[in-house]
Amino acid sequence: MKTKRTHIAEIPKEQGKKIEIAGHAQVIRGQSAVMFIILRDITGTVQCVIDKANPQFELAQTITTESILEIKGTIVETKVTNSTPNGIEIQIESFEILSLAEALPIPIIEKGGIEVTPEVSQDWRFLTVRRVRNATIMKALSALDRGYSEFLISQGFIGTHTPKLMATASESNAELFKLDYFGKTAYLAQSPQLYKQMAIAAGLERVFEIAPLFRADPSFTTRHATEFIGHDAEMGYINDFSEVMDMLEKAIMHIAETIHETCGSDIEKYLGISDIRIKKPFLRITMHKAREILKNRGIQTDDGKDLSTAEEKAIGEWAKQEHDNDFVFVTEFPWAARPFYHKKSVSSDDGVTPITISADLICKGVELVTTAQREENYEKLVTQCKEKGLHQEGLQWYLDCFRFGMPPHGGWGMGGGRLLKQLLNLETLREATFLFRGPNRLTP
């Protein structure tokens, strides 16, 4: 690359202007006197033309699909077609084959009658991401991270990074990946929860993190992964839990706005969604109300447990059908179904049932976020730890954070890939992940 490269989306519509572009040879159509090459880079495609009079015409006939080319040429006006949507093409003056591609194991441009299974797609993930639709999803995922960070920073949150090697479990012991740590047992972090609260105790007041998390969950579903990117936050000095839900709601709305601004036109073109921006406040219902809705829909529920996948789906359908809303907070989860560090209370519906000041955010029938107010009192936290059957000794380093002054606080943990899956109506979390990890997927 000896001169300045122009990205395809930035090609000026100036007849006769000379430019240099580079990318993949997506389509090659040859005739006896002329060849057409559709060149693709991360920003789009453009048709390039070379005729028999060009001294490199014979070399052009050796170009294979997906080879990397560097092309110098002149902008020429032409008819608007599927190959030349902007009414321009590049008349090739010279080119260089930077990398000649071998025969493809799977097609980049999907054609009728050619099916690639999900597993084969994962085997050749670096090729399937070359598809414009999949590249668009990756751009949206990047915009999601940016929108999340930008919004929280604007609200006074400090970005942080917490350890991913832990001596104790942060959530369920059943979902831990164990490994040898210099003769001791260590675990891959399922959540930064305990460390986020340590940051609040440290006086940072508001913190957030975007980082990988690990769950030894043998689930084969469209929304689970053994490694995923968590979008977490914790905020101190709250007056009540509604402040946490308000902040989360605004963050997600800003994320959707950022994705729309960044790649909304490509999302409409390649995924068929004209506008993913969120225009309505999220619904909020108690678990008691959710159980009533489920029973009215003929679904029997267990009052002491978490919502099942089927129940979440039914609540999502209710929210859409009755309120035309994709998002609903279900609050006041039963104490038996929540971790020991959630703040304990009683149901606002009956004033008796033990609940936690917490919520799940459901989007289109899928749980995206668990959020809660935390217990900040040391003595109460120790008692709750015992109630859950946990050993205080292994958690004392965490419990110590509450002995020397801890403000009221709350936060959330969200899977960004799961949010994008729901926003873009993707079939599986795999599509919203660059390289997926599941029970039977450890490569590439």
C-alpha positions in Angstrom: 0.0 0.0 0.0 2.1 2.9 -1.3 -0.5 5.6 -1.6 -3.5 6.6 0.5 -6.3 4.0 0.3 -9.9 5.1 0.0 -12.6 3.1 1.6 -15.4 2.2 -0.8 -18.1 4.1 1.1 -15.9 7.2 0.8 -15.4 7.1 -3.0 -16.2 10.5 -4.3 -18.7 10.8 -7.2 -16.2 12.8 -9.3 -15.9 11.7 -12.9 -12.3 11.2 -13.9 -10.8 11.3 -10.3 -8.1 8.7 -9.7 -8.2 6.7 -6.5 -6.7 3.6 -4.9 -8.9 1.0 -3.2 -8.3 -2.5 -1.7 -10.4 -5.4 -0.6 -11.8 -8.8 -1.4 -12.8 -9.8 -5.0 -16.4 -10.8 -4.1 -17.6 -11.5 -7.6 -15.7 -12.0 -10.8 -17.4 -12.0 -14.2 -15.2 -12.4 -17.3 -15.8 -11.9 -21.0 -13.5 -12.1 -23.9 -12.9 -8.4 -24.1 -13.7 -7.1 -20.5 -13.8 -8.3 -16.9 -15.9 -7.1 -14.1 -14.8 -7.4 -10.4 -17.1 -6.6 -7.5 -14.6 -5.4 -4.8 -15.7 -5.4 -1.2 -14.2 -3.8 1.9 -15.7 -3.3 5.4 -17.7 -0.3 4.2 -19.3 -1.6 1.0 -18.8 -2.8 -2.6 -18.0 -1.3 -5.9 -17.7 -2.6 -9.5 -14.3 -2.4 -11.1 -13.8 -2.9 -14.8 -10.7 -3.9 -16.8 -10.6 -4.3 -20.6 -8.5 -6.3 -23.0 -6.4 -3.3 -23.9 -5.0 -3.2 -20.3 -1.6 -5.0 -20.1 -2.7 -6.7 -16.9 -5.9 -8.2 -18.5 -4.4 -11.7 -18.7 -3.3 -11.5 -15.1 -6.8 -10.4 -14.1 -8.1 -13.7 -15.5 -6.2 -15.6 -12.8 -8.0 -13.7 -9.9 -10.0 -16.1 -7.7 -13.1 -15.3 -5.6 -12.2 -13.6 -2.3 -8.6 -12.8 -3.3 -7.2 -9.6 -1.9 -6.7 -6.9 -4.5 -5.2 -3.4 -4.5 -6.6 -1.4 -7.4 -5.7 1.9 -8.8 -8.2 3.4 -11.2 -10.4 6.2 -12.4 -14.0 6.9 -11.3 -16.5 6.5 -14.1 -20.2 7.3 -14.1 -22.4 4.4 -15.2 -26.0 3.2 -15.0 -27.5 2.4 -11.6 -27.8 -1.4 -11.3 -27.5 -4.0 -8.5 -23.7 -4.0 -9.2 -23.4 -0.3 -9.4 -26.0 1.1 -6.9 -24.3 4.5 -6.7 -24.0 5.0 -10.4 -20.2 4.7 -10.5 -17.6 2.1 -11.2 -13.8 2.0 -11.2 -12.0 1.7 -14.5 -8.9 -0.2 -13.5 -5.6 1.2 -14.6 -3.4 -1.2 -12.6 -3.8 -3.7 -9.8 -1.8 -6.0 -7.5 -2.9 -9.4 -6.2 -1.9 -9.0 -2.5 -3.2 -12.5 -1.6 -4.6 -15.2 -4.0 -7.5 -17.1 -2.4 -7.8 -20.9 -2.6 -11.2 -22.5 -3.5 -13.7 -21.6 -0.8 -15.0 -24.4 1.5 -18.2 -22.5 1.9 -19.8 -19.7 -0.2 -19.4 -16.1 0.9 -22.5 -15.0 -1.0 -25.3 -17.4 0.0 -27.1 -18.9 -3.0 -30.3 -20.8 -3.2 -29.9 -24.6 -2.7 -26.6 -24.2 -0.9 -27.1 -24.8 2.8 -24.4 -24.4 5.4 -25.2 -25.9 8.8 -24.6 -23.8 12.0 -21.7 -26.0 13.1 -20.0 -25.7 9.7 -20.6 -21.9 9.8 -18.8 -21.8 13.2 -15.9 -23.9 11.8 -15.4 -21.3 9.1 -16.4 -18.3 11.2 -13.8 -16.0 9.7 -15.4 -16.6 6.3 -19.0 -16.3 7.4 -18.2 -12.9 9.0 -17.2 -11.7 5.5 -20.9 -11.8 4.6 -22.3 -8.3 4.7 -25.1 -9.2 7.0 -22.8 -10.8 9.6 -20.3 -7.9 9.3 -23.2 -5.6 10.0 -24.0 -7.5 13.2 -20.3 -7.2 14.3 -20.5 -3.4 13.7 -23.7 -3.2 15.7 -22.0 -5.2 18.6 -19.1 -2.6 18.5 -21.6 0.2 18.6 -23.4 -1.4 21.6 -20.2 -1.4 23.6 -19.5 2.2 22.6 -23.0 3.4 23.4 -22.9 1.6 26.8 -19.6 3.2 27.7 -20.4 6.7 26.5 -23.7 6.8 28.3 -22.4 5.6 31.7 -19.3 7.8 31.5 -21.7 10.8 30.9 -23.5 9.8 34.1 -20.3 9.8 36.2 -19.5 6.1 36.1 -15.9 5.0 36.1 -14.7 2.1 33.9 -12.9 -0.6 35.7 -11.6 -4.2 35.2 -12.0 -6.9 37.8 -10.2 -10.2 38.1 -11.4 -13.2 36.1 -9.5 -15.6 38.4 -11.3 -16.1 41.7 -10.7 -18.1 44.8 -14.4 -18.5 45.5 -17.7 -18.5 43.6 -19.4 -15.2 42.9 -22.7 -16.9 42.0 -23.7 -20.6 41.8 -21.1 -23.3 42.6 -22.7 -25.4 39.9 -21.6 -23.1 37.1 -17.9 -22.8 37.9 -15.0 -23.6 35.7 -12.2 -24.9 37.9 -8.5 -24.8 37.2 -5.2 -25.4 38.9 -3.6 -22.3 40.3 -0.1 -23.1 41.5 -1.4 -26.1 43.4 -4.6 -24.4 44.6 -8.0 -24.4 43.0 -9.1 -21.2 41.2 -12.3 -20.5 39.3 -13.1 -18.5 36.2 -15.4 -15.5 37.2 -19.1 -15.9 36.4 -19.7 -12.3 37.4 -17.8 -9.3 38.6 -20.5 -8.8 41.3 -18.4 -9.0 44.4 -15.7 -6.9 43.0 -18.1 -4.2 41.8 -19.3 -3.8 45.3 -15.7 -3.7 46.6 -15.3 -0.7 44.2 -18.3 1.0 45.8 -16.7 0.4 49.2 -13.5 1.9 47.9 -15.4 5.2 47.3 -15.5 5.0 43.5 -19.3 5.6 43.8 -20.3 4.5 40.3 -18.5 1.8 38.2 -19.0 -0.2 35.1 -17.2 -3.0 33.2 -17.4 -4.7 29.8 -15.5 -8.0 30.1 -15.7 -11.7 29.5 -17.5 -14.0 31.9 -17.7 -17.7 32.2 -20.5 -20.1 33.0 -20.0 -23.9 33.2 -23.6 -24.3 32.0 -24.2 -27.3 29.7 -27.2 -25.7 28.1 -27.7 -26.1 24.4 -30.1 -23.2 23.7 -30.2 -20.2 21.4 -29.3 -17.8 24.3 -26.7 -19.4 26.4 -22.9 -19.5 26.1 -20.1 -20.7 28.3 -18.1 -17.5 27.6 -19.8 -14.2 26.9 -19.2 -10.5 27.3 -20.9 -9.1 30.4 -22.0 -5.4 30.6 -22.1 -4.7 34.3 -22.6 -1.6 36.5 -22.9 -0.7 40.1 -24.0 2.7 41.6 -23.7 3.9 45.1 -25.7 6.5 47.2 -29.1 5.4 45.7 -32.3 6.5 47.5 -34.3 3.5 46.2 -34.1 0.7 43.6 -36.1 2.6 41.0 -33.0 4.8 40.4 -31.1 1.7 39.3 -33.9 0.6 36.9 -34.1 4.2 35.6 -30.4 4.2 34.8 -30.4 0.8 33.1 -33.4 1.8 31.0 -31.7 5.0 29.8 -28.5 3.1 29.1 -30.3 0.5 26.9 -32.2 3.3 25.1 -28.9 5.1 24.4 -27.3 1.8 23.2 -30.2 1.3 20.7 -29.8 5.0 19.5 -26.0 4.5 19.0 -26.5 1.3 17.0 -29.1 3.1 14.8 -26.8 6.1 14.2 -23.8 3.9 13.5 -25.3 1.2 11.2 -29.0 1.7 11.0 -29.1 1.8 7.2 -27.2 -1.4 6.9 -29.4 -3.0 9.5 -32.4 -2.1 7.5 -30.8 -3.3 4.2 -29.4 -6.6 5.4 -31.6 -7.5 8.4 -34.9 -5.9 7.4 -35.3 -3.7 10.6 -36.0 -0.1 9.8 -35.5 1.3 13.3 -34.3 -0.3 16.4 -34.6 2.8 18.6 -36.7 2.4 21.7 -39.5 4.9 22.0 -41.5 3.8 25.0 -40.7 3.6 28.7 -40.2 0.0 29.9 -43.1 -1.7 31.7 -42.7 -2.5 35.4 -44.7 -5.3 37.1 -44.2 -7.2 40.4 -43.6 -10.9 40.4 -47.0 -11.2 42.0 -48.6 -9.5 39.1 -46.6 -11.6 36.7 -47.9 -14.8 38.3 -51.5 -13.5 37.9 -50.8 -12.8 34.2 -49.4 -16.2 33.7 -52.3 -17.9 35.4 -54.8 -15.9 33.3 -52.9 -17.3 30.3 -53.3 -20.9 31.5 -49.7 -21.3 32.8 -49.3 -22.8 36.3 -46.4 -21.2 38.2 -44.3 -21.9 41.3 -44.5 -18.9 43.5 -41.2 -19.6 45.2 -39.0 -19.9 42.1 -37.5 -17.9 39.3 -39.4 -17.5 36.0 -38.9 -20.3 33.6 -38.0 -19.8 29.9 -41.6 -20.5 29.0 -42.9 -18.0 31.6 -40.5 -15.3 30.4 -41.8 -15.9 26.8 -45.4 -15.6 28.0 -44.7 -12.3 29.9 -43.0 -11.0 26.7 -46.1 -11.9 24.7 -48.4 -10.2 27.2 -46.2 -7.0 27.1 -46.4 -6.9 23.3 -50.0 -7.8 22.9 -51.4 -5.6 25.8 -49.0 -2.7 25.8 -47.1 -2.9 22.4 -43.9 -2.9 24.4 -40.8 -5.1 24.0 -39.4 -4.5 27.4 -40.8 -5.3 30.9 -39.2 -5.2 34.3 -40.4 -8.0 36.6 -39.7 -6.9 40.2 -39.7 -8.4 43.7 -38.3 -11.8 42.9 -38.7 -14.3 45.8 -35.9 -14.5 48.3 -35.5 -18.2 47.7 -34.6 -17.6 44.1 -32.0 -14.8 44.5 -28.3 -14.6 45.8 -27.5 -13.8 49.4 -26.3 -10.3 48.6 -29.6 -9.0 47.3 -31.5 -6.7 49.8 -34.3 -8.6 51.5 -37.8 -7.2 51.9 -41.5 -8.3 51.8 -43.9 -8.2 48.9 -45.6 -4.9 48.2 -48.7 -6.9 47.2 -49.3 -8.9 50.4 -46.8 -7.4 52.9 -45.7 -10.9 54.0 -44.0 -12.9 51.3 -40.1 -12.6 51.6 -38.8 -11.0 48.4 -35.7 -9.3 47.2 -35.5 -5.7 46.0 -34.5 -6.9 42.5 -35.8 -7.3 39.0 -35.3 -9.2 35.7 -35.6 -7.2 32.5 -37.3 -9.2 29.8 -37.0 -8.2 26.1 -39.3 -9.9 23.6 -39.8 -12.8 26.0 -36.1 -13.3 26.9 -34.4 -12.3 30.1 -31.6 -9.8 29.4 -30.6 -8.4 32.8 -30.7 -9.2 36.5 -30.6 -6.1 38.6 -31.0 -5.5 42.3 -30.4 -3.3 45.3 -27.7 -4.9 47.5 -27.7 -5.4 51.2 -25.2 -2.8 52.6 -25.4 -3.8 56.3 -22.6 -6.2 57.5 -24.6 -8.0 60.1 -27.6 -8.6 57.9 -25.3 -9.7 55.0 -23.6 -12.3 57.3 -27.1 -13.6 58.4 -28.2 -13.8 54.7 -25.0 -15.7 53.8 -25.8 -18.3 56.5 -29.5 -18.5 55.3 -28.2 -19.5 51.9 -25.9 -22.2 53.4 -22.7 -20.4 52.3 -19.4 -20.6 54.3 -18.5 -17.2 55.7 -14.8 -18.0 55.8 -14.4 -18.1 52.0 -16.3 -14.9 51.6 -14.8 -12.9 54.4 -12.6 -10.8 52.1 -15.9 -9.7 50.5 -17.8 -9.3 53.7 -15.0 -7.1 55.1 -16.0 -4.5 52.5 -19.1 -3.8 54.5 -17.5 -3.3 57.9 -16.0 0.1 57.3 -18.8 2.1 55.7 -20.8 1.1 52.7 -23.4 3.4 51.0 -26.7 2.1 49.8 -26.1 0.7 46.3 -27.4 -1.4 43.5 -26.5 -2.4 39.9 -27.0 -4.9 37.2 -25.4 -7.6 35.0 -26.3 -7.8 31.3 -25.2 -9.9 28.4 -24.6 -7.5 25.6 -24.8 -10.3 23.0 -28.2 -11.3 24.2 -29.4 -7.7 24.0 -28.2 -7.4 20.4 -29.8 -10.8 19.6 -33.2 -9.5 20.7 -32.8 -6.0 19.2 -32.0 -7.5 15.8 -34.3 -10.5 16.0 -31.5 -12.9 15.5 -32.2 -16.7 15.8 -29.3 -17.4 18.1 -26.7 -15.8 20.4 -24.0 -17.3 18.1 -24.9 -14.7 15.5 -24.2 -11.9 18.0 -20.8 -13.3 19.0 -17.6 -13.2 17.0 -16.4 -16.5 18.2 -18.9 -18.6 20.1 -18.1 -20.8 23.1 -20.5 -23.6 24.2 -20.4 -27.1 25.7 -19.2 -28.5 22.3 -17.4 -25.5 20.9 -13.9 -24.7 21.9 -12.4 -23.9 18.5 -11.7 -21.9 16.5 
